[in-house]
Amino acid sequence: EAGVAQSPRYKIIEKRQSVAFWCNPISGHATLYWYQQILGQGPKLLIQFQNNGVVDDSQLPKDRFSAERLKGVDSTLKIQPAKLEDSAVYLCASSLTRGRTDTQYFGPGTRLTVL
Amino acid sequence: AQSVSQHNHHVILSEAASLELGCNYSYGGTVNLFWYVQYPGQHLQLLLKYFSGDPLVKGIKGFEAEFIKSKFSFNLRKPSVQWSDTAEYFCAVIRTDKLIFGTGTRLQVFP
């Protein structure tokens, strides 16, 4: 079974530039998550989708971050404009359903460096 | 407020030593608890999880964890570590339907 795919794996940009990350979840998984992992910290949930609808985006900095999952499969996360403090690894995860007992499967992440 | 605390930030062991990594959570009620592992260069993967029932949970690769409700703890253990256990370990809890992670413990095992 193919895992969660993410691209690019690495990205270096200057502050005030924009950047986009792509995620393809495990086939058949209805729920998709984006996490931000700053160096030395655990992953923090940014946004959760159920199919193509947003379930929780309470921790997404909406003035600069946006995400979409238009057809209920792939998802993109965008940052515009980027700040120095956005340097982090952005992880995508998926699960079969929203159930509390469902395991979340993580992708390899995109390491973003903002200069 | 921090929901999940991992007090050991960096642990260094020799092969065959026993391992115990601490994890404490800070709220009551029904808890769903997890340990995830991230090997060097690899993605986060689930080691084990507790939802209910037997508080001693067995996971992959010989790991186990014990849920102690009175201590709000879910410590990870392995009787004899191997060099291949070198990784970062994250404890996590479901809170308001969100997976909340601790800050992680970096484990280095030397041959």
Boltz contact constraints between the chains, C-beta under 6 A:
constraints:
  - contact:
      token1: [A, 41]
      token2: [B, 103]
      max_distance: 6.0
  - contact:
      token1: [A, 42]
      token2: [B, 90]
      max_distance: 6.0
  - contact:
      token1: [A, 42]
      token2: [B, 101]
      max_distance: 6.0
  - contact:
      token1: [A, 42]
      token2: [B, 102]
      max_distance: 6.0
  - contact:
      token1: [A, 42]
      token2: [B, 103]
      max_distance: 6.0
  - contact:
      token1: [A, 42]
      token2: [B, 104]
      max_distance: 6.0
  - contact:
      token1: [A, 43]
      token2: [B, 101]
      max_distance: 6.0
  - contact:
      token1: [A, 45]
      token2: [B, 98]
      max_distance: 6.0
  - contact:
      token1: [A, 100]
      token2: [B, 32]
      max_distance: 6.0
  - contact:
      token1: [A, 100]
      token2: [B, 94]
      max_distance: 6.0
  - contact:
      token1: [A, 101]
      token2: [B, 51]
      max_distance: 6.0
  - contact:
      token1: [A, 103]
      token2: [B, 46]
      max_distance: 6.0
  - contact:
      token1: [A, 106]
      token2: [B, 43]
      max_distance: 6.0
  - contact:
      token1: [A, 106]
      token2: [B, 44]
      max_distance: 6.0
  - contact:
      token1: [A, 107]
      token2: [B, 43]
      max_distance: 6.0
  - contact:
      token1: [A, 108]
      token2: [B, 43]
      max_distance: 6.0
